[in-house]
Amino acid sequence: MTRESANHALPPADGPEEAPRPSSPGTGRRSHARADASHSRLNAEDVWESIKNSLFHREKSTVRIGDVRYHDGAELSRPLEMPVRVKAVMLAAMAVAAVASGLFLSKYFDQVMNEPLRQQEALQENLAREVSYDLPSLAALMPLDDEAMMASLTEAGYTLYERTPVGTNPEGGFEVIKLPADLTVEEAGLMYMTGIDKLSAADAVRLLKGAWTLDVSRKAGESIRLRYADFDSGTIEKAVQGAMQAEGLESAEITDNGVDDSGNTFQAGTVATDSGTYNWRVSAIELSEMYDISGLPNTAFFVGIRFGAAA
């Protein structure tokens, strides 16, 4: 047998051998560069594959033909099971979510079911407070100027919140609020800044019971208005009578009475004092007509007392 026929009869075990291709000048170096880059890429892929196999604790079978790697398709038919670590993390996250949801629902139902009861209890506690109004005598204040009036109120020991301080109005006059004895100026100031209409019924009663507002005007003659909320009289007629008694008007001359166009029940007249004769008017209306606050008692009234110089 000749060498040529022997070669045809016994092919190499690695497959047919390709004849070497002629290379043009300079192509050999680029071929080596491509081979090095391909080798580096394959090494990086091998490293990444090794890392993934290490993380998930399994070996992946692959077949490489030249530069192409074929993954074993058997993995596609394996059961879809999470790694133990992933399961543990997911279970922990679910437990945290369950606890957070439970706390949220607990707080929500507490607000829905128990908050109205708490507000009602707070309302009743504030209504039962024993606080004094200490209404000032308007007839005694009428002859005084603004500074003297404010000095008289300060000397009386009232806790005062100056809404319009003395001397800030070019036309004269001022506005001051006497606060309940158990409420600080800071607390009251925050409530007034919030707005009485925006307070709960319990907070509104806490602010208004034992408080009054004194408004002095010099614009069109001298006049003083005193306003407060009455939670104790029970009826509108008693609220009017209580205000008259506090100002010493029980025996004063009554020139007018009834219900005005705004719905106020009122009495009006004149009174003679050592310092002069003054016109007066006492009126009352349901407190709910003044403040749009849900839950205010229907036996609460807004009372106004006005003194002015008689013509």
C-alpha positions in Angstrom: 0.0 0.0 0.0 1.3 3.4 -0.9 1.6 6.3 1.5 -1.2 8.2 -0.3 -3.7 5.3 -0.1 -2.8 4.7 3.6 -3.6 8.3 4.4 -7.1 7.9 2.8 -7.7 4.7 4.7 -6.9 6.0 8.1 -8.1 9.6 8.7 -6.8 11.4 11.7 -8.9 11.0 14.9 -9.5 14.8 15.2 -11.2 15.0 11.9 -10.0 16.2 8.4 -7.0 18.3 8.4 -7.3 21.5 6.6 -4.6 22.6 4.3 -2.7 25.6 5.5 -4.0 28.8 3.9 -1.5 31.2 2.3 -1.2 34.3 4.3 -0.6 37.7 3.1 2.1 39.8 4.6 1.1 41.1 8.0 -1.9 38.9 8.5 -0.2 36.6 10.9 0.1 39.2 13.7 -3.5 40.2 13.4 -4.5 36.6 13.6 -2.6 36.2 16.8 -4.2 39.3 18.2 -7.7 38.0 17.4 -6.9 34.7 19.0 -5.6 36.5 22.1 -8.8 38.6 22.3 -11.0 35.6 21.8 -9.1 33.7 24.5 -9.5 36.7 26.9 -13.2 36.8 26.1 -13.7 33.1 26.7 -11.7 33.4 29.9 -14.0 36.2 31.2 -17.1 34.2 30.2 -15.7 31.1 32.0 -15.1 33.2 35.1 -18.6 34.6 35.1 -20.1 31.1 34.5 -18.0 29.8 37.4 -19.3 32.6 39.6 -22.9 31.9 38.8 -22.4 28.2 39.3 -20.9 28.9 42.7 -23.7 31.2 43.7 -26.5 28.8 42.8 -24.5 25.6 43.9 -24.9 23.8 40.6 -22.7 22.8 37.7 -24.0 23.6 34.2 -23.1 21.2 31.5 -22.0 22.8 28.2 -20.6 21.7 24.9 -18.0 23.9 23.1 -17.5 23.7 19.4 -14.9 26.1 18.3 -15.8 29.6 19.7 -19.5 28.6 20.3 -20.7 27.2 23.6 -23.9 25.2 23.7 -25.7 24.9 27.1 -27.2 21.7 28.1 -30.9 21.9 27.5 -31.7 19.6 30.4 -31.8 22.6 32.7 -34.9 23.9 31.0 -36.8 20.8 32.1 -35.7 20.8 35.8 -38.2 21.8 38.5 -38.5 25.5 39.1 -37.3 25.8 42.7 -35.8 28.9 44.4 -32.5 28.7 46.0 -32.7 28.3 49.8 -31.1 31.7 50.4 -33.6 33.4 48.1 -36.5 31.7 49.8 -35.2 32.8 53.2 -35.0 36.4 52.0 -38.5 36.3 50.6 -40.0 34.8 53.7 -38.3 37.5 55.8 -39.7 40.2 53.5 -43.2 38.7 53.7 -43.0 38.6 57.5 -42.0 42.3 57.7 -44.8 43.2 55.3 -47.3 41.3 57.3 -46.2 43.0 60.5 -46.4 46.4 58.9 -49.8 45.7 57.4 -51.0 44.6 60.8 -49.8 47.8 62.5 -51.4 49.9 59.8 -54.7 48.2 60.0 -54.6 48.3 63.8 -54.0 52.1 63.7 -56.7 52.6 61.0 -59.4 50.8 62.9 -58.3 52.5 66.1 -58.8 55.9 64.4 -62.2 54.8 62.9 -63.6 53.1 66.0 -62.0 54.7 69.0 -61.1 58.3 68.0 -64.7 59.6 68.1 -65.1 58.1 71.6 -61.8 59.8 72.7 -63.0 63.1 71.2 -66.3 62.8 73.0 -64.6 62.1 76.3 -62.2 65.1 75.8 -65.2 67.3 75.0 -67.0 66.3 78.2 -63.9 66.9 80.3 -63.4 70.4 78.8 -67.1 71.3 79.4 -66.8 70.2 83.0 -63.7 72.5 83.7 -64.3 75.0 86.4 -62.8 78.2 84.9 -63.8 81.8 85.7 -64.7 84.3 83.0 -64.0 87.4 85.2 -65.9 89.7 82.9 -64.7 93.3 83.2 -67.1 96.1 83.9 -67.5 97.9 80.6 -69.1 100.9 82.3 -65.9 101.3 84.4 -63.7 101.1 81.3 -65.6 103.5 79.1 -64.1 106.8 80.5 -60.5 105.5 80.1 -58.1 105.9 77.2 -56.5 102.9 75.5 -53.4 102.8 77.6 -55.3 103.2 80.9 -57.8 100.4 79.8 -54.9 98.0 79.0 -53.2 98.9 82.3 -56.4 98.1 84.2 -56.8 94.7 82.5 -53.2 93.8 83.1 -53.4 94.8 86.8 -56.5 92.5 87.1 -54.1 89.6 86.6 -55.7 88.3 83.3 -53.7 86.1 80.9 -54.0 88.3 77.8 -53.3 87.7 74.1 -53.1 91.0 72.3 -54.5 90.6 68.8 -54.3 94.3 68.0 -51.9 95.9 70.5 -52.4 99.3 71.9 -50.9 102.0 69.7 -50.9 100.0 66.5 -54.2 101.4 65.1 -53.8 104.9 63.8 -57.5 105.6 64.6 -57.1 104.4 68.1 -58.5 101.4 69.8 -57.2 97.9 70.3 -58.3 94.2 70.6 -57.3 91.8 73.3 -58.3 88.3 74.3 -58.5 87.1 77.9 -57.4 83.4 77.9 -58.7 80.7 80.2 -56.5 80.4 83.3 -55.4 76.9 82.5 -54.2 77.8 78.9 -50.9 79.3 78.0 -50.4 82.2 75.6 -48.3 79.9 73.3 -51.1 77.2 73.2 -53.8 79.7 72.6 -51.8 81.5 69.9 -51.2 78.3 68.0 -55.0 77.5 68.1 -55.9 81.0 66.9 -53.4 80.7 64.1 -54.9 77.4 63.1 -58.4 78.9 63.1 -61.2 78.2 65.5 -63.3 76.7 62.7 -60.6 74.1 62.1 -60.4 72.9 65.7 -62.1 69.9 67.0 -65.1 70.5 69.3 -63.0 69.4 72.3 -60.2 71.9 71.5 -62.7 74.7 70.7 -64.3 74.3 74.1 -60.9 74.2 75.8 -60.0 77.5 74.1 -63.3 79.3 74.4 -64.6 78.4 77.9 -63.3 81.0 80.3 -62.2 83.3 77.5 -63.5 86.6 76.2 -62.5 89.2 73.5 -62.5 92.9 74.2 -62.6 95.2 71.2 -62.2 98.9 71.7 -63.1 101.2 68.8 -62.5 105.0 68.5 -63.5 105.3 64.8 -67.0 106.6 65.1 -67.3 107.5 68.7 -66.2 105.5 71.6 -67.5 101.9 71.9 -66.5 98.7 73.6 -67.6 95.2 72.6 -67.1 92.2 74.8 -67.7 88.7 73.3 -67.5 85.2 74.8 -69.0 81.7 74.5 -71.5 80.6 77.2 -71.5 76.8 77.9 -73.3 76.9 81.2 -76.6 78.8 80.9 -78.5 76.1 79.1 -80.9 78.4 77.2 -80.4 81.5 75.1 -82.7 83.6 77.4 -80.6 82.7 80.5 -77.4 83.5 78.5 -78.7 87.0 77.9 -79.8 87.5 81.5 -76.5 86.2 82.8 -74.5 88.7 80.7 -76.8 91.6 81.9 -76.3 90.6 85.5 -72.5 90.4 85.0 -72.5 94.0 83.8 -74.9 95.3 86.4 -77.7 95.9 84.0 -80.5 94.0 85.8 -82.4 97.2 86.6 -81.2 99.2 83.6 -83.8 100.8 81.3 -84.7 98.5 78.4 -85.7 100.3 75.2 -85.7 97.4 72.7 -85.6 93.6 72.7 -86.5 90.6 70.5 -84.7 88.8 67.7 -82.8 90.8 65.1 -82.3 90.1 61.4 -79.2 88.0 62.1 -81.0 85.7 64.5 -79.6 87.2 67.7 -81.9 87.3 70.7 -81.2 90.7 72.3 -82.1 93.3 74.8 -81.0 97.0 74.6 -81.3 100.2 76.6 -79.4 102.9 78.4 -77.7 103.1 81.8 -76.5 106.0 83.8 -73.3 105.7 85.8 -71.0 108.1 87.7 -68.9 108.6 84.6 -71.8 109.2 82.2 -74.8 107.7 80.4 -74.2 104.9 77.9 -76.2 102.9 75.4 -75.9 99.1 75.8 -76.9 96.0 74.0 -76.7 92.3 75.0 -77.3 89.6 72.4 -76.8 85.9 72.1 -77.0 83.3 69.3 -76.2 79.6 69.1 -72.5 79.0 69.0 -72.9 76.6 66.0 -74.0 79.7 64.0 -70.7 81.3 64.6 -68.3 78.4 64.2 -68.7 75.5 61.8 -67.5 72.8 64.1 -69.0 69.4 64.3 -69.9 68.2 67.8 -70.4 71.5 69.6 -73.2 71.2 72.2 -76.5 72.7 71.2 -76.7 74.5 74.6 -73.7 76.6 73.9 -74.2 80.3 72.9 -72.1 83.2 71.6 -72.8 86.2 73.7 -72.0 89.9 72.8 -72.1 92.9 75.1 -71.7 96.4 73.6 -71.4 99.8 75.4 -71.3 103.1 73.5 -71.4 106.8 74.5 -75.0 108.1 74.5 -75.7 111.0 72.2 
